[in-house]
């Protein structure tokens, strides 16, 4: 089974590396560090920009319960982002095209939390955390 791709690309991103191995502080400022025994899991924090619910003249979300059409800004459509999250939640892996490391297998590191709209269906700034699957 092939993995779906997270293709919302209006983002700023940062990478957080985990503490690895064991470190023990001894006297006289000496620190012992051991090699990690498991693979690293980087966290990628994505600041989502320009995500929007696309509304019709009655302020109803375009697409409703139907499929989202590509013309409705497919890569920044808030309803589509919600559907993507609901299909994966925090347990199902997907692909993320990282600007530096290329295509990585990840999953959501935290539940999706969408902010209030700031007018015309546009969401305020928010972030998503992805957890690399080694």
Buried (B, 14 or more C-beta within 10 A) or exposed (E): EEBEEBEBEBBEBEEEEEEBEEEEEEEEEEEEEEEEEEEEBBBBBBEBBBBBBBEEEEEEBBBEEEEBEEEBBEEBBBBBBBBBBEEBEEEEBBBBEBEEEEEBEBBBBEEBEBEEBEEEBBBEEBBBBBBBEE
